[in-house]
Amino acid sequence: MEWLTDPERRIPIGRWAKDFFTWLTTNFESFFDHLSALLSGVVNIILWILQTPHPLIVVAVVTAASYWFRRSIGVTVFTLLGLLLIINLGYWKATTETLALVLAASAVSMAVGIPLGIAAARRAWVYAVMRPILDLMQTIPTFVYLIPALVLFGLGMVPGLIATVIFAIPAPIRLTRLGIISTPPSLVEAAVSFGATPSQVLRKIELPFAMPQIMAGLTQTIMLSLSMVVISALVGAAGLGVPVVRALNTVNIAMGFESGLCIVILAIILDRLFRSSDEGEGA
């Protein structure tokens, strides 16, 4: 047993990882700077949209959108009262910062995840390669994501955004693939028999049939992104995670409960707003 635990025979996996990220920061510093500026710009645009108008105007718009999409008085009333409670508790600015981070992370995850899910559904070998990577992304401790993100992008919203995307992106990939491969073969065969090209089959048959699964992937992405809010605050990301961390450090029960309640309210509103209509309101 001693030969296995001998430090001289230890496989230097950690050192290899460190050398790899050192190589990245040395040779691709310009790329990561431009990517950081792009992602920061996206977050700032969303923040400008959310924070420039009066909070009550934003509340009115979100409430109207919830009724337009859900056609439910209960969801609409909950959205209105929930957002007003957040304003009353004094967490509106932190909530908009969290919402900007979640929306940006969800948009990036869906923009990358849907094409990868389609590729995985169309080519079995692609999914065979992706599956262990997705398993690793979903099982590795979330704090580990923060280390390379912090090294490559520094403190701020961007490393929190990158870590959130890495954590959340397996959901849209897997659910998009599931929706595509669940398309009844008879529909695809009928379309092909009438001369449809593979791209037409994808656009007019497979994607519409897979849309409930894709929307489920979106809601899962949003929920996973919200679960990273507190962790992202550890690398300088603003939002509701900051008061949660402060409450933990100071054992401030009041602050912790209020900020946690705001996260729950935001999660419920986003879930009801983006949930697929065929899932029903009772769920």
Secondary structure, 3 states (H helix, E strand, C coil): CHHHHCHHHCCCHHHHHHHHHHHHHHHCHHHHHHHHHHHHHHHHHHHHHHHCCCHHHHHHHHHHHHHHHHCCHHHHHHHHHHHHHHHHHCCHHHHHHHHHHHHHHHHHHHHHHHHHHHHHHHCHHHHHHHHHHHHHHHHCCHHHHHHHHHHHHCCCHHHHHHHHHHHHCHHHHHHHHHHHHCCCHHHHHHHHHCCCCHHHHHHHHHHHHHHHHHHHHHHHHHHHHHHCHHHHHCCCCCCCHHHHHHHHHHCCHHHHHHHHHHHHHHHHHHHHHHCCHHHCCCC
